[in-house]
Structure formats: C-alpha cells, structure tokens
Amino acid sequence: MDGTAAAGDRNPAGSPAGNQVGGPAGTSDAGHGSEASGRTDAGQASAPNGLGRAGAGRDAGQSGMAEPGAGSAADSTTGAGRAATSNGLADPAGTGASGDPAKKPSGRTGRNLPAAVGVGVALGAAVIVSLYTVKAAFLIVVLLAVGVGIHELVKAFGEFGIRVPLPPLLAGMAAMTIGPFWGGTSFLVGAFGVTVMVLLAWRMFQGAEGFVRDATAAVFVAVYPALLAGFVPLLLAPEDGPDRVIIFIAVTVCSDIGGYFAGIFFGKHRMSPLISPKKTWEGFAGSTLACVVGGALLVHFLLQGEYWEGAVVGLAGVVCATLGDLVESVIKRDIGIKDMGTLLPGHGGAMDRLDSLLFTLVPVWLLLTLLVPVA
C-alpha cells in the first residue's frame, strides 16, 4: 500500500457509538506501511468505549488513554496515524487530529537534490583545484575529509557504548594519508602497524573491562577508513597521478549518479531490502552502464589506455562502490542511526560520502597499476 493506511468503515451519522463491539461502529482497518517508504504501520482506531489503541506518535482518544502499538522498523519515521475523535470514530487515513493532510518528504528518495548538487559541485571544485595546482594540497583535503569521517564513527560508536580512542586514530590516519606520498607502500604498512600497536596500548591503560570490544572497534576504524585512505597518496604520487585520482573519483561518482536516476525512473526490484531498501537492481544496472562508459572514456583520453581497460576499471568500480554503500548501511543499521552526520547538506556526514570512495579506491589503484602502468 506504499506506506499509507486504508480508510476503515465508520459509523453513519447519528448512529450510536457504543452499540457494537467489532462491528462497523468506531472501527477502521490499519494499512501496513512498506519498509521502503520508511513509515510505521498505522494502529487501530479507538474501541466503542472511546479508549483507543494507537501506534507510537498518534493522538489518544477523548479519554486521553492510549495503548502503545508495535515498535517501528529500523531507520523509519513515525507515519501518519489516525487520531481518535470524541465519539471513538477515526479520522481518515493520512490525517492528524486537526484533519490536515500529513506531510510527505519531498522527492522520491527523500534527498534535498539542490543542496546535494551544490555540495557536490563545491567538493568537485576543491578536488580539481588542489589536484592540478599543488599535488600535496589534495592530501590536505583528504586528510580533513577522512578526519571528520573518523570523528563521526568514533562518536557513533560512543553512543553505542563502545569507547574508541580518537587521538591515536587521527595521528595514525594522518601518517597513513600523507607519508606514503614520499615513502610508498612500505611506509603505509609500517604506519598502519604502529597505529594498531598504539591503539591497543592506549586502550589497555583505560582498564580491562570491555577491552576486546573497544580494541576491536578501534582497529576496525584504523582499517576503515584510515588504511584504505592511505592508498590515495599511492595513486597520486606518479607524474600522471592527478589524472588517476580523477578517474577513481569520477568512476565512483558515475556509480552514484547512474544508480540514482535509474533507480528513480525504473527502480522496482529491490536489491537488498534488509540492508538498504532503496537500492534496486534497475539502479545497479544504471550504475553499471554509467561506470563502464565513463571508465572507458576517462582511461582512454586521460591515460591513453585502451577502451576495454577503462571498461574493466569501471566494472570493478561499480561493484565496489555498491558494496561500500551497503557496508555503510549495515554499520548505520547496527548502531541505529540514519546518517553519520549532518556536515554536508543533502548528503549527510563525511562518511556517507566516503563509503563508496573507500571501497573503490584500492581496486582502481591496483587495476590502473597493472593495466596502465606509469610510463
């Protein structure tokens, strides 16, 4: 029923309100909200005695007594319930006590598209300017973005009762994000190893209770996003590094844009309802087409590679970008939040934008190194 409740039968005007139990008077059937729309099921209207059973967020009857309904699904918002009136009759579906229609989020995806486009253009400009002026300046952009992402993860884990030491994580991330530009893969591996050692020792001095839980989460953040982001300087270091970084970012953006529009216009078959209800196979097909075409063109014109080599890069990009988005969705569902933050209007937090990029980075770096080696 697309998240709206069907209107139930109501008493004819002037008929007694309390003469029947379970009959037409004072009853209405509740419609079941779909998980994809993110709204909770509508509760039943009040019983003949004027005492209503209502879901969370619904107005009680005249007596002011209501019995809570079942809890809502994860990441859902309270749907429009049916408010009980003084005689126990339910208002029409989708209206509150005042009778005003319930407000629906704008857009089929709930995203503020103008704000999202504006933020995307600003981020793209910052990336291009820093890449093609002073290469090391781009690493500062990466450092800031990943640092904010780590802060969001640590804060979210803290609300879940998991204590992750932030200072050593930020220091280790900075070493892994900047050092490999000059020190290569050896520096990246060494910096990661030292970061893990410091994290374990740091947490050890805070007591034994919850050590394994907290240390595991700390190492997790040291890998995702810190270690994965450490491949950015490896991709940037060669003479044609800026072009390679552009290919990596553009392929990921192609996945997002292709999947977004294909999902809006053609999306019907959900890919993973339990993890990310909005993702559809039609959207994935749009992502694949955009990534393969974009990868083929970019690798050919920027690195003088073959079209098929770029198509392979694009195909790997769409698979990894989709997996990265799903992994981020699982993390957010596990800790019970919708977005990692509110830093970027129309996008959410920094990690909500880094999720696909982090998963795409390493495979694109590896494929470009093998297929289109630096001259």
C-alpha positions as a Markdown table, in Angstrom:
| # | Residue | x | y | z |
|---|---|---|---|---|
| 1 | Met | 0.0 | 0.0 | 0.0 |
| 2 | Asp | 3.1 | 2.2 | -0.3 |
| 3 | Gly | 3.1 | 3.2 | 3.4 |
| 4 | Thr | -0.5 | 4.5 | 3.7 |
| 5 | Ala | -3.3 | 3.1 | 5.7 |
| 6 | Ala | -6.6 | 2.2 | 4.0 |
| 7 | Ala | -9.5 | 4.1 | 5.3 |
| 8 | Gly | -11.8 | 2.0 | 7.5 |
| 9 | Asp | -15.5 | 1.8 | 7.7 |
| 10 | Arg | -17.0 | 4.4 | 10.0 |
| 11 | Asn | -20.4 | 4.9 | 11.7 |
| 12 | Pro | -23.1 | 6.6 | 9.7 |
| 13 | Ala | -24.0 | 10.0 | 11.0 |
| 14 | Gly | -26.3 | 9.8 | 14.0 |
| 15 | Ser | -25.9 | 6.1 | 14.8 |
| 16 | Pro | -24.9 | 5.0 | 18.3 |
| 17 | Ala | -21.2 | 5.0 | 19.0 |
| 18 | Gly | -21.1 | 2.2 | 21.6 |
| 19 | Asn | -23.8 | -0.4 | 20.5 |
| 20 | Gln | -21.5 | -2.8 | 18.7 |
| 21 | Val | -18.2 | -4.5 | 19.5 |
| 22 | Gly | -16.1 | -5.3 | 16.5 |
| 23 | Gly | -18.8 | -4.1 | 14.1 |
| 24 | Pro | -18.7 | -1.1 | 11.8 |
| 25 | Ala | -19.2 | 1.4 | 14.5 |
| 26 | Gly | -16.0 | 3.0 | 15.7 |
| 27 | Thr | -13.6 | 0.7 | 13.8 |
| 28 | Ser | -11.2 | 1.0 | 11.0 |
| 29 | Asp | -8.7 | -1.3 | 9.4 |
| 30 | Ala | -5.0 | -0.5 | 9.6 |
| 31 | Gly | -2.9 | -0.5 | 6.5 |
| 32 | His | 0.6 | -1.9 | 6.6 |
| 33 | Gly | 3.4 | 0.6 | 5.7 |
| 34 | Ser | 6.1 | -0.6 | 3.3 |
| 35 | Glu | 9.6 | -0.9 | 4.6 |
| 36 | Ala | 10.9 | 1.0 | 1.6 |
| 37 | Ser | 8.9 | 4.1 | 2.4 |
| 38 | Gly | 10.2 | 4.1 | 6.0 |
| 39 | Arg | 6.9 | 4.6 | 7.7 |
| 40 | Thr | 5.4 | 2.7 | 10.6 |
| 41 | Asp | 2.2 | 0.7 | 10.5 |
| 42 | Ala | -1.0 | 2.5 | 11.3 |
| 43 | Gly | -2.7 | 1.4 | 14.5 |
| 44 | Gln | -6.3 | 0.6 | 15.0 |
| 45 | Ala | -8.8 | 3.3 | 15.8 |
| 46 | Ser | -10.5 | 3.6 | 19.1 |
| 47 | Ala | -12.9 | 1.0 | 20.5 |
| 48 | Pro | -16.5 | 1.7 | 21.2 |
| 49 | Asn | -15.9 | 3.0 | 24.8 |
| 50 | Gly | -13.7 | 5.8 | 23.4 |
| 51 | Leu | -10.4 | 4.2 | 24.6 |
| 52 | Gly | -8.1 | 4.0 | 21.6 |
| 53 | Arg | -5.2 | 1.7 | 20.7 |
| 54 | Ala | -2.7 | 3.7 | 18.8 |
| 55 | Gly | 0.8 | 3.3 | 17.4 |
| 56 | Ala | 3.7 | 5.5 | 18.6 |
| 57 | Gly | 3.2 | 9.2 | 17.8 |
| 58 | Arg | -0.6 | 9.0 | 17.5 |
| 59 | Asp | -3.2 | 11.1 | 19.3 |
| 60 | Ala | -5.2 | 9.5 | 22.0 |
| 61 | Gly | -9.0 | 9.5 | 22.2 |
| 62 | Gln | -11.2 | 11.8 | 24.2 |
| 63 | Ser | -10.3 | 10.0 | 27.5 |
| 64 | Gly | -6.6 | 10.6 | 26.8 |
| 65 | Met | -5.8 | 6.9 | 27.2 |
| 66 | Ala | -3.8 | 5.1 | 24.6 |
| 67 | Glu | -2.1 | 1.8 | 24.4 |
| 68 | Pro | 1.2 | 1.8 | 22.6 |
| 69 | Gly | 1.4 | -0.1 | 19.3 |
| 70 | Ala | 4.2 | -2.2 | 18.0 |
| 71 | Gly | 7.6 | -0.6 | 17.5 |
| 72 | Ser | 8.6 | 0.6 | 14.2 |
| 73 | Ala | 11.3 | -0.8 | 11.9 |
| 74 | Ala | 14.8 | 0.5 | 11.9 |
| 75 | Asp | 15.5 | 3.8 | 10.2 |
| 76 | Ser | 11.8 | 4.5 | 10.0 |
| 77 | Thr | 10.0 | 7.7 | 10.9 |
| 78 | Thr | 6.6 | 7.8 | 12.6 |
| 79 | Gly | 3.9 | 7.6 | 10.0 |
| 80 | Ala | 0.6 | 9.4 | 9.9 |
| 81 | Gly | -1.7 | 7.8 | 12.4 |
| 82 | Arg | -5.4 | 8.0 | 12.8 |
| 83 | Ala | -6.4 | 10.3 | 15.7 |
| 84 | Ala | -9.4 | 9.2 | 17.8 |
| 85 | Thr | -12.3 | 11.7 | 17.9 |
| 86 | Ser | -14.6 | 12.3 | 20.8 |
| 87 | Asn | -17.1 | 9.6 | 19.8 |
| 88 | Gly | -14.5 | 7.0 | 19.0 |
| 89 | Leu | -14.5 | 7.4 | 15.3 |
| 90 | Ala | -11.3 | 7.5 | 13.4 |
| 91 | Asp | -10.2 | 10.4 | 11.1 |
| 92 | Pro | -9.4 | 9.5 | 7.5 |
| 93 | Ala | -6.1 | 7.8 | 6.8 |
| 94 | Gly | -3.1 | 10.2 | 6.5 |
| 95 | Thr | -4.6 | 13.0 | 8.6 |
| 96 | Gly | -3.9 | 14.1 | 12.2 |
| 97 | Ala | -6.2 | 15.3 | 14.8 |
| 98 | Ser | -6.7 | 18.6 | 13.0 |
| 99 | Gly | -7.7 | 16.9 | 9.8 |
| 100 | Asp | -4.8 | 18.4 | 7.9 |
| 101 | Pro | -3.1 | 16.0 | 5.4 |
| 102 | Ala | 0.1 | 14.5 | 6.7 |
| 103 | Lys | 3.2 | 16.0 | 5.1 |
| 104 | Lys | 5.3 | 13.7 | 2.9 |
| 105 | Pro | 9.0 | 14.1 | 2.3 |
| 106 | Ser | 9.8 | 15.9 | -1.0 |
| 107 | Gly | 11.3 | 13.8 | -3.7 |
| 108 | Arg | 11.1 | 10.1 | -4.2 |
| 109 | Thr | 14.3 | 9.5 | -2.4 |
| 110 | Gly | 13.9 | 12.0 | 0.4 |
| 111 | Arg | 17.1 | 13.7 | -0.6 |
| 112 | Asn | 17.4 | 17.5 | -0.9 |
| 113 | Leu | 18.6 | 17.4 | -4.5 |
| 114 | Pro | 19.5 | 21.1 | -5.0 |
| 115 | Ala | 21.6 | 21.1 | -1.8 |
| 116 | Ala | 23.2 | 17.8 | -2.8 |
| 117 | Val | 24.1 | 19.1 | -6.2 |
| 118 | Gly | 25.5 | 22.3 | -4.7 |
| 119 | Val | 27.7 | 20.5 | -2.2 |
| 120 | Gly | 28.9 | 18.0 | -4.9 |
| 121 | Val | 29.9 | 20.9 | -7.2 |
| 122 | Ala | 31.8 | 22.6 | -4.4 |
| 123 | Leu | 33.6 | 19.4 | -3.4 |
| 124 | Gly | 34.5 | 18.7 | -7.0 |
| 125 | Ala | 35.9 | 22.2 | -7.5 |
| 126 | Ala | 38.0 | 21.8 | -4.3 |
| 127 | Val | 39.4 | 18.5 | -5.6 |
| 128 | Ile | 40.2 | 19.7 | -9.1 |
| 129 | Val | 41.9 | 22.9 | -8.0 |
| 130 | Ser | 44.0 | 21.2 | -5.3 |
| 131 | Leu | 45.0 | 18.3 | -7.7 |
| 132 | Tyr | 46.2 | 20.5 | -10.6 |
| 133 | Thr | 47.9 | 23.2 | -8.6 |
| 134 | Val | 50.0 | 21.6 | -5.8 |
| 135 | Lys | 49.5 | 17.9 | -5.6 |
| 136 | Ala | 50.3 | 17.7 | -1.9 |
| 137 | Ala | 47.4 | 20.2 | -1.3 |
| 138 | Phe | 45.0 | 17.5 | -2.3 |
| 139 | Leu | 46.3 | 15.3 | 0.5 |
| 140 | Ile | 45.2 | 18.1 | 2.9 |
| 141 | Val | 41.7 | 17.8 | 1.5 |
| 142 | Val | 41.8 | 14.0 | 2.0 |
| 143 | Leu | 43.2 | 14.4 | 5.5 |
| 144 | Leu | 40.3 | 16.8 | 6.5 |
| 145 | Ala | 37.6 | 14.6 | 5.0 |
| 146 | Val | 38.8 | 11.3 | 6.5 |
| 147 | Gly | 39.5 | 13.0 | 9.8 |
| 148 | Val | 35.9 | 14.2 | 10.0 |
| 149 | Gly | 34.7 | 10.7 | 9.0 |
| 150 | Ile | 36.8 | 9.1 | 11.8 |
| 151 | His | 35.3 | 11.6 | 14.3 |
| 152 | Glu | 31.8 | 10.6 | 13.1 |
| 153 | Leu | 32.5 | 6.9 | 13.5 |
| 154 | Val | 34.0 | 7.3 | 17.0 |
| 155 | Lys | 31.1 | 9.5 | 18.1 |
| 156 | Ala | 28.6 | 7.0 | 16.8 |
| 157 | Phe | 30.3 | 4.1 | 18.5 |
| 158 | Gly | 30.5 | 6.0 | 21.7 |
| 159 | Glu | 26.7 | 6.5 | 21.7 |
| 160 | Phe | 26.5 | 2.7 | 21.3 |
| 161 | Gly | 28.7 | 2.2 | 24.4 |
| 162 | Ile | 31.9 | 1.5 | 22.6 |
| 163 | Arg | 35.0 | 3.5 | 23.6 |
| 164 | Val | 37.4 | 4.2 | 20.8 |
| 165 | Pro | 40.5 | 6.4 | 21.4 |
| 166 | Leu | 40.3 | 9.3 | 19.0 |
| 167 | Pro | 43.8 | 11.0 | 19.3 |
| 168 | Pro | 45.9 | 8.0 | 18.2 |
| 169 | Leu | 43.5 | 7.2 | 15.4 |
| 170 | Leu | 43.8 | 10.7 | 14.0 |
| 171 | Ala | 47.6 | 10.7 | 14.3 |
| 172 | Gly | 47.8 | 7.3 | 12.6 |
| 173 | Met | 45.4 | 8.3 | 9.9 |
| 174 | Ala | 47.5 | 11.4 | 9.2 |
| 175 | Ala | 50.7 | 9.3 | 8.9 |
| 176 | Met | 49.0 | 6.9 | 6.5 |
| 177 | Thr | 47.4 | 9.6 | 4.4 |
| 178 | Ile | 50.4 | 11.8 | 3.9 |
| 179 | Gly | 53.6 | 9.6 | 4.4 |
| 180 | Pro | 53.1 | 7.1 | 1.5 |
| 181 | Phe | 53.2 | 10.0 | -1.0 |
| 182 | Trp | 57.0 | 10.0 | -0.4 |
| 183 | Gly | 57.6 | 6.7 | 1.4 |
| 184 | Gly | 55.4 | 4.4 | -0.8 |
| 185 | Thr | 53.7 | 1.2 | 0.3 |
| 186 | Ser | 56.4 | 0.3 | 2.8 |
| 187 | Phe | 55.6 | 3.5 | 4.8 |
| 188 | Leu | 51.9 | 2.7 | 4.6 |
| 189 | Val | 52.3 | -0.8 | 6.0 |
| 190 | Gly | 54.6 | 0.4 | 8.8 |
| 191 | Ala | 52.4 | 3.3 | 9.8 |
| 192 | Phe | 49.4 | 1.0 | 10.0 |
| 193 | Gly | 51.2 | -1.5 | 12.2 |
| 194 | Val | 52.4 | 1.2 | 14.6 |
| 195 | Thr | 48.9 | 2.7 | 14.7 |
| 196 | Val | 47.4 | -0.6 | 15.8 |
| 197 | Met | 50.1 | -1.1 | 18.5 |
| 198 | Val | 49.5 | 2.4 | 19.9 |
| 199 | Leu | 45.7 | 1.9 | 19.8 |
| 200 | Leu | 45.9 | -1.4 | 21.8 |
| 201 | Ala | 48.3 | 0.1 | 24.4 |
| 202 | Trp | 46.3 | 3.3 | 24.7 |
| 203 | Arg | 43.1 | 1.3 | 25.4 |
| 204 | Met | 44.9 | -1.0 | 27.8 |
| 205 | Phe | 45.6 | 1.8 | 30.3 |
| 206 | Gln | 41.9 | 2.5 | 30.5 |
| 207 | Gly | 41.1 | -0.8 | 32.2 |
| 208 | Ala | 40.3 | -4.4 | 31.3 |
| 209 | Glu | 36.5 | -4.1 | 31.2 |
| 210 | Gly | 35.4 | -4.0 | 27.5 |
| 211 | Phe | 38.9 | -4.1 | 26.2 |
| 212 | Val | 38.4 | -6.6 | 23.5 |
| 213 | Arg | 35.2 | -4.9 | 22.3 |
| 214 | Asp | 36.8 | -1.4 | 22.2 |
| 215 | Ala | 40.1 | -2.5 | 20.8 |
| 216 | Thr | 38.3 | -4.4 | 18.0 |
| 217 | Ala | 36.3 | -1.3 | 17.1 |
| 218 | Ala | 39.5 | 0.8 | 17.2 |
| 219 | Val | 41.3 | -1.5 | 14.8 |
| 220 | Phe | 38.2 | -1.5 | 12.6 |
| 221 | Val | 38.4 | 2.3 | 12.3 |
| 222 | Ala | 42.1 | 2.1 | 11.7 |
| 223 | Val | 41.4 | 0.0 | 8.6 |
| 224 | Tyr | 38.1 | 1.6 | 7.6 |
| 225 | Pro | 38.6 | 4.4 | 6.7 |
| 226 | Ala | 42.2 | 5.2 | 7.7 |
| 227 | Leu | 44.2 | 2.4 | 6.0 |
| 228 | Leu | 42.0 | 2.4 | 2.9 |
| 229 | Ala | 42.5 | 6.2 | 2.5 |
| 230 | Gly | 46.3 | 5.6 | 2.7 |
| 231 | Phe | 46.1 | 4.4 | -1.0 |
| 232 | Val | 45.2 | 7.9 | -2.1 |
| 233 | Pro | 48.9 | 9.1 | -1.9 |
| 234 | Leu | 50.0 | 5.9 | -3.8 |
| 235 | Leu | 47.6 | 6.8 | -6.6 |
| 236 | Leu | 48.6 | 10.4 | -6.6 |
| 237 | Ala | 52.4 | 10.0 | -6.4 |
| 238 | Pro | 53.2 | 9.2 | -10.1 |
| 239 | Glu | 53.6 | 12.1 | -12.6 |
| 240 | Asp | 50.1 | 11.4 | -14.0 |
| 241 | Gly | 48.8 | 10.9 | -10.5 |
| 242 | Pro | 46.2 | 13.7 | -10.7 |
| 243 | Asp | 44.6 | 12.1 | -13.8 |
| 244 | Arg | 44.5 | 8.7 | -12.0 |
| 245 | Val | 42.8 | 10.3 | -9.0 |
| 246 | Ile | 40.2 | 11.9 | -11.3 |
| 247 | Ile | 39.5 | 8.6 | -12.8 |
| 248 | Phe | 39.0 | 7.0 | -9.4 |
| 249 | Ile | 36.7 | 9.7 | -8.2 |
| 250 | Ala | 34.8 | 10.1 | -11.5 |
| 251 | Val | 34.0 | 6.3 | -11.7 |
| 252 | Thr | 32.6 | 6.4 | -8.2 |
| 253 | Val | 30.5 | 9.5 | -8.9 |
| 254 | Cys | 29.2 | 7.8 | -12.1 |
| 255 | Ser | 28.0 | 4.9 | -10.0 |
| 256 | Asp | 26.1 | 7.2 | -7.7 |
| 257 | Ile | 24.6 | 9.3 | -10.4 |
| 258 | Gly | 23.7 | 6.4 | -12.7 |
| 259 | Gly | 22.2 | 4.5 | -9.9 |
| 260 | Tyr | 20.3 | 7.5 | -8.5 |
| 261 | Phe | 18.5 | 8.4 | -11.7 |
| 262 | Ala | 17.9 | 4.8 | -12.9 |
| 263 | Gly | 16.5 | 3.9 | -9.5 |
| 264 | Ile | 14.1 | 6.9 | -9.6 |
| 265 | Phe | 12.7 | 6.3 | -13.1 |
| 266 | Phe | 12.9 | 2.5 | -13.4 |
| 267 | Gly | 13.6 | 1.1 | -9.9 |
| 268 | Lys | 11.1 | -1.7 | -9.0 |
| 269 | His | 13.1 | -4.8 | -7.8 |
| 270 | Arg | 14.9 | -4.2 | -4.5 |
| 271 | Met | 18.4 | -5.4 | -4.3 |
| 272 | Ser | 18.7 | -5.9 | -0.5 |
| 273 | Pro | 15.5 | -5.0 | 1.4 |
| 274 | Leu | 17.0 | -5.8 | 4.8 |
| 275 | Ile | 20.2 | -3.7 | 4.3 |
| 276 | Ser | 19.3 | -0.8 | 2.0 |
| 277 | Pro | 15.6 | -0.8 | 0.9 |
| 278 | Lys | 16.0 | 2.0 | -1.6 |
| 279 | Lys | 18.6 | 0.1 | -3.7 |
| 280 | Thr | 17.2 | -1.6 | -6.7 |
| 281 | Trp | 18.6 | -3.9 | -9.5 |
| 282 | Glu | 17.5 | -1.3 | -12.0 |
| 283 | Gly | 19.5 | 1.3 | -10.2 |
| 284 | Phe | 22.5 | -1.1 | -10.2 |
| 285 | Ala | 22.1 | -1.5 | -14.0 |
| 286 | Gly | 22.2 | 2.3 | -14.4 |
| 287 | Ser | 25.3 | 2.5 | -12.2 |
| 288 | Thr | 27.0 | -0.3 | -14.3 |
| 289 | Leu | 26.3 | 1.5 | -17.6 |
| 290 | Ala | 27.5 | 4.8 | -16.3 |
| 291 | Cys | 30.7 | 3.4 | -14.8 |
| 292 | Val | 31.7 | 1.2 | -17.8 |
| 293 | Val | 31.2 | 4.1 | -20.3 |
| 294 | Gly | 32.8 | 6.6 | -18.0 |
| 295 | Gly | 35.7 | 4.4 | -17.2 |
| 296 | Ala | 36.4 | 3.5 | -20.8 |
| 297 | Leu | 36.4 | 7.2 | -21.9 |
| 298 | Leu | 38.4 | 8.5 | -19.0 |
| 299 | Val | 41.2 | 5.9 | -19.2 |
| 300 | His | 41.5 | 6.3 | -22.9 |
| 301 | Phe | 41.6 | 10.1 | -23.0 |
| 302 | Leu | 43.5 | 10.8 | -19.7 |
| 303 | Leu | 45.9 | 7.9 | -19.6 |
| 304 | Gln | 45.9 | 6.9 | -23.3 |
| 305 | Gly | 44.8 | 3.4 | -22.3 |
| 306 | Glu | 42.6 | 1.0 | -24.3 |
| 307 | Tyr | 38.8 | 1.4 | -24.1 |
| 308 | Trp | 38.5 | -2.2 | -22.7 |
| 309 | Glu | 40.9 | -1.4 | -19.9 |
| 310 | Gly | 38.8 | 1.5 | -18.8 |
| 311 | Ala | 35.7 | -0.6 | -19.1 |
| 312 | Val | 37.3 | -3.1 | -16.7 |
| 313 | Val | 38.1 | -0.3 | -14.3 |
| 314 | Gly | 34.5 | 0.9 | -14.5 |
| 315 | Leu | 33.1 | -2.5 | -13.9 |
| 316 | Ala | 35.2 | -3.0 | -10.8 |
| 317 | Gly | 34.3 | 0.4 | -9.7 |
| 318 | Val | 30.5 | -0.1 | -9.8 |
| 319 | Val | 30.8 | -3.4 | -7.9 |
| 320 | Cys | 33.0 | -2.0 | -5.2 |
| 321 | Ala | 31.1 | 1.3 | -4.9 |
| 322 | Thr | 27.8 | -0.6 | -4.4 |
| 323 | Leu | 29.4 | -2.9 | -1.8 |
| 324 | Gly | 30.9 | 0.1 | 0.0 |
| 325 | Asp | 27.5 | 1.8 | 0.2 |
| 326 | Leu | 25.9 | -1.4 | 1.5 |
| 327 | Val | 28.6 | -1.9 | 4.2 |
| 328 | Glu | 28.0 | 1.7 | 5.4 |
| 329 | Ser | 24.2 | 0.9 | 5.5 |
| 330 | Val | 24.9 | -2.2 | 7.7 |
| 331 | Ile | 27.0 | -0.2 | 10.1 |
| 332 | Lys | 24.4 | 2.5 | 10.5 |
| 333 | Arg | 21.6 | -0.1 | 11.0 |
| 334 | Asp | 23.7 | -1.9 | 13.6 |
| 335 | Ile | 24.2 | 1.2 | 15.7 |
| 336 | Gly | 20.7 | 2.6 | 15.0 |
| 337 | Ile | 21.3 | 5.8 | 13.1 |
| 338 | Lys | 20.2 | 7.2 | 9.7 |
| 339 | Asp | 23.2 | 9.3 | 8.7 |
| 340 | Met | 26.7 | 9.5 | 10.2 |
| 341 | Gly | 26.4 | 13.3 | 10.5 |
| 342 | Thr | 24.9 | 16.5 | 9.1 |
| 343 | Leu | 28.0 | 18.2 | 7.8 |
| 344 | Leu | 27.1 | 18.0 | 4.1 |
| 345 | Pro | 23.5 | 19.2 | 3.3 |
| 346 | Gly | 21.7 | 16.7 | 1.0 |
| 347 | His | 24.4 | 14.1 | 1.7 |
| 348 | Gly | 24.6 | 13.6 | 5.4 |
| 349 | Gly | 28.0 | 13.2 | 7.1 |
| 350 | Ala | 31.5 | 12.8 | 5.6 |
| 351 | Met | 31.4 | 9.0 | 6.0 |
| 352 | Asp | 28.1 | 9.0 | 4.0 |
| 353 | Arg | 30.1 | 10.3 | 1.0 |
| 354 | Leu | 33.3 | 8.4 | 1.7 |
| 355 | Asp | 31.7 | 5.0 | 1.9 |
| 356 | Ser | 31.7 | 4.2 | -1.9 |
| 357 | Leu | 35.0 | 6.0 | -2.5 |
| 358 | Leu | 36.9 | 4.0 | 0.1 |
| 359 | Phe | 35.8 | 0.7 | -1.3 |
| 360 | Thr | 36.5 | 1.8 | -4.9 |
| 361 | Leu | 40.0 | 3.2 | -4.2 |
| 362 | Val | 42.1 | 0.1 | -3.7 |
| 363 | Pro | 40.7 | -1.9 | -6.7 |
| 364 | Val | 41.0 | 1.1 | -9.1 |
| 365 | Trp | 44.6 | 1.8 | -7.9 |
| 366 | Leu | 45.5 | -1.9 | -8.4 |
| 367 | Leu | 43.9 | -2.2 | -11.9 |
| 368 | Leu | 45.4 | 1.1 | -13.1 |
| 369 | Thr | 48.8 | 0.0 | -11.9 |
| 370 | Leu | 48.6 | -3.3 | -13.7 |
| 371 | Leu | 46.7 | -2.3 | -16.9 |
| 372 | Val | 48.0 | 1.2 | -17.5 |
| 373 | Pro | 51.4 | 1.4 | -15.7 |
| 374 | Val | 53.2 | 4.7 | -15.4 |
| 375 | Ala | 55.5 | 5.3 | -18.4 |
